[in-house]
């Protein structure tokens, strides 16, 4: 199992944790061993369910238990998963989310079903190289997102999920036709101005969709944003343009020279962009209740890092490319990749 680094070290490499192994014996026989827990390898089972899918089962789950009971198991898991102790976490909401994740993941006892995931196909016109990225999600910690390009849009699909948004859902969608030209330093000293710019672009996208006869929520635009609140001055932000949102739709963008960018005060920063595009982000309550897409800004830092400003949450997520190499992971065709995306999205639904 590949685990993201400990929050907030988004640029650190992925962590590796063995879950099971197949031990080859004489006369073409083999045994399966579960590697879960802290008492060494023990008896397990692997079953091929169908093409590109298999299941594992531990036959000795007592090897997963610790002498100190669930409390010791939780503290050990917390050190491994988060690199912290319970005493380090003062935020009550974060404690609740961490406990929910422990209860949810520990109940399976390494009895899991695995399905193949393809890496997204790339094209010379892509803004950056698609692939897997580690992203910051506030109290949820770091999660894995797959960035892929689909004509005039880019999508970030969750590979790992949380109690609010499960794996398989599109966490962000970026409209590559609508670059956001940020205003000068003075105009970007409060959150109101950034909100005004983004909401202008959103209204323009809606008008274009109505003219084209497309669904209003095709790019995830079906929720009204709350009125922004005034915030204290920001540090600095400057970019080319006329000081407002770009009015005309642009062709899909190419990567290249960016523009200076810093976050307005009031937006929580988990890292510190340059090229901005209009996008939407998916938010929901616990248990994926009342999911809604809200406007935001996709910020391109470089070939291996991008960010997303969640306007409604006044929050910022930083994404850093997963540098681990995965063999035989490329999709055999664009159609096969699209079908894989549909399959993991249907599982989340």
BELQUIGI-V51830 format. One record per residue. OMEGA is omega in whole degrees, 0 to 359 (* if undefined). Layout:
BEGIN
OMEGA
OMEGA
END
This chain:
BEGIN
176
181
176
176
180
178
7
189
190
180
179
180
176
176
184
180
179
179
176
176
176
184
182
181
177
177
174
176
182
174
178
180
174
182
184
180
186
182
175
181
179
191
178
184
175
179
175
183
178
181
178
179
175
181
174
179
175
179
180
184
176
177
179
183
178
186
180
177
185
180
178
178
180
181
177
178
181
178
182
186
187
182
183
169
181
180
180
187
184
185
185
180
179
176
180
180
180
179
178
181
179
180
183
185
185
183
184
176
178
171
192
174
183
176
184
175
176
170
184
175
181
180
181
182
181
180
171
179
179
179
182
181
172
183
179
181
174
183
178
181
181
178
183
182
176
177
179
183
185
180
184
181
169
183
172
182
180
173
169
185
179
183
180
182
183
174
180
180
177
183
177
172
186
177
185
177
187
175
178
177
185
181
180
187
185
183
184
183
175
185
181
186
177
178
180
181
183
180
173
179
180
179
178
178
179
180
179
179
178
179
179
181
180
179
184
186
184
179
178
187
192
182
175
179
177
177
182
179
177
182
177
181
176
179
177
176
184
177
179
179
186
178
179
178
177
188
186
176
181
173
178
189
173
175
181
183
181
178
181
183
166
184
172
174
182
175
183
186
176
182
178
*
191
181
183
176
176
178
176
178
183
175
180
174
178
182
180
178
178
179
180
177
183
184
178
182
172
183
179
178
180
183
186
182
171
180
176
176
177
186
185
180
188
184
181
175
177
182
180
187
171
185
180
179
179
182
176
183
182
178
179
179
175
179
179
178
179
178
177
178
179
182
182
176
178
176
180
182
*
END
